[in-house]
Amino acid sequence: MTLRRILFAALLCMGFAGAANAQCDTSFTLINRSGATVQEFYFGSSAQREWGVDQLGTNVLVNGQSMRFRARNAGANDFKIVWANGDTAELMRIDICVTSEIVATRRGIEAR
């Protein structure tokens, strides 16, 4: 194998490693520590204008429960929770690449 081919193969491998590192894990856990039932949960890219569909569907998240989700888009995402009593909380422009938990608290929503 020539030196040129060895260098090309090394650069090709480094390119694939760089591409893998450029992507992020968009999965996260919604944790309810609010003392109340979460009735609805919305999230999506901060570039979207609408909240879309309730990600809990027919489910609810009672206090102490958690549920896993995966965001469709890396980068900035917005989150909205609606409690059973109708109160809401929003958390905007959270980098999902560095966030693994969205926590419903008595004061609102936190990203961790």
DAWOWO-V340023 format. One record per pair of residues at least 24 apart in sequence whose ideal C-beta (glycine too) atoms are under 10 Angstrom apart, sorted by sequence separation. I is the first residue (numbers start at 1). J is the second residue. D is the distance in Angstrom with one decimal. If there is no record, write none. Layout:
i	j	d
I	J	D
I	J	D
//
This chain:
i	j	d
37	61	6.9
38	62	7.9
48	72	10.0
55	79	9.7
60	84	7.1
72	96	9.7
30	55	8.4
36	61	9.9
37	62	5.1
38	63	8.6
48	73	8.7
55	80	9.8
56	81	9.6
71	96	4.7
77	102	9.3
79	104	9.6
30	56	8.6
36	62	8.6
37	63	6.8
41	67	8.2
43	69	7.1
45	71	7.8
47	73	7.8
54	80	9.6
56	82	9.3
70	96	9.2
71	97	9.4
34	61	9.2
36	63	6.3
38	65	8.5
44	71	7.6
45	72	7.2
46	73	8.7
51	78	8.0
69	96	9.9
81	108	8.1
32	60	9.2
34	62	9.9
35	63	5.4
37	65	9.2
41	69	8.1
43	71	6.4
44	72	7.3
45	73	4.1
47	75	8.7
51	79	9.7
52	80	10.0
54	82	8.0
71	99	9.2
81	109	5.7
32	61	4.6
34	63	6.3
35	64	9.4
38	67	9.2
43	72	9.3
44	73	7.4
45	74	9.0
46	75	7.7
47	76	7.7
48	77	9.2
51	80	5.8
80	109	8.1
31	61	8.6
32	62	6.7
33	63	7.1
34	64	9.8
43	73	9.9
45	75	7.4
46	76	3.9
47	77	9.6
48	78	7.6
79	109	5.8
30	61	6.6
32	63	5.5
33	64	7.4
45	76	7.1
46	77	6.1
47	78	9.4
51	82	9.9
79	110	10.0
32	64	6.6
33	65	9.8
45	77	6.0
46	78	5.1
79	111	7.8
31	64	8.8
32	65	5.5
33	66	9.3
44	77	6.4
45	78	7.7
69	102	8.3
31	65	8.0
32	66	6.9
43	77	5.7
44	78	6.4
77	111	9.4
30	65	8.9
31	66	4.5
32	67	8.6
43	78	6.6
44	79	8.8
66	101	8.5
30	66	6.3
31	67	8.5
42	78	8.1
43	79	4.7
44	80	9.3
66	102	9.8
29	66	5.2
30	67	5.2
42	79	7.1
43	80	7.3
66	103	9.1
29	67	7.0
30	68	7.9
41	79	7.7
42	80	4.2
43	81	9.5
66	104	9.9
28	67	9.9
29	68	5.4
30	69	6.2
41	80	7.4
42	81	7.9
51	90	9.3
28	68	7.5
29	69	7.6
40	80	7.8
41	81	5.7
42	82	8.0
27	68	6.3
28	69	5.9
40	81	7.2
41	82	7.7
63	104	8.7
27	69	7.0
28	70	7.7
39	81	8.5
40	82	3.8
26	69	8.9
27	70	4.6
28	71	6.9
38	81	5.4
39	82	5.2
40	83	8.6
61	104	7.6
26	70	5.5
27	71	7.8
38	82	7.4
39	83	6.1
40	84	9.3
25	70	8.6
26	71	4.1
36	81	10.0
38	83	6.1
39	84	4.7
25	71	9.7
26	72	7.4
37	83	6.6
38	84	7.7
39	85	8.5
42	88	9.6
46	92	6.6
24	71	9.6
26	73	7.3
34	81	8.1
36	83	5.0
37	84	4.2
39	86	8.2
46	93	5.1
26	74	5.7
35	83	9.7
36	84	6.3
37	85	8.6
39	87	9.7
40	88	8.6
42	90	8.9
43	91	9.1
46	94	8.3
25	74	9.0
26	75	9.1
28	77	9.0
30	79	8.4
32	81	8.7
34	83	6.9
36	85	6.8
39	88	9.8
46	95	9.7
24	74	4.9
46	96	9.9
23	74	7.0
24	75	8.3
26	77	8.3
28	79	9.3
30	81	8.3
32	83	9.5
36	87	8.1
38	89	9.8
43	94	9.0
45	96	9.2
22	74	9.3
34	87	9.5
43	96	8.6
34	89	8.8
43	102	7.7
41	102	8.5
41	104	8.6
28	94	9.3
38	104	5.5
37	104	9.8
28	96	6.5
36	104	8.2
41	109	9.8
27	96	8.8
34	103	8.6
35	104	9.3
26	96	5.1
29	99	10.0
31	101	5.8
32	102	10.0
33	103	5.8
34	104	4.3
35	105	8.7
36	106	8.3
24	95	8.6
25	96	8.6
26	97	7.2
28	99	5.9
29	100	6.8
30	101	7.9
31	102	7.2
32	103	8.0
33	104	6.4
34	105	5.7
35	106	5.7
38	109	9.9
24	96	7.2
25	97	7.5
28	100	5.6
29	101	5.2
30	102	5.0
31	103	4.7
32	104	4.8
33	105	5.6
34	106	5.6
24	97	3.4
25	98	9.9
26	99	9.3
27	100	7.8
28	101	6.3
29	102	7.4
30	103	7.9
31	104	7.0
32	105	9.1
33	106	8.0
34	107	8.7
23	97	8.7
24	98	7.9
28	102	5.8
29	103	8.8
30	104	7.2
31	105	9.2
34	108	8.7
24	99	9.9
25	100	8.1
34	109	9.0
33	110	9.1
30	109	9.3
31	110	9.4
31	112	8.7
28	111	8.6
29	112	9.5
28	112	9.3
//
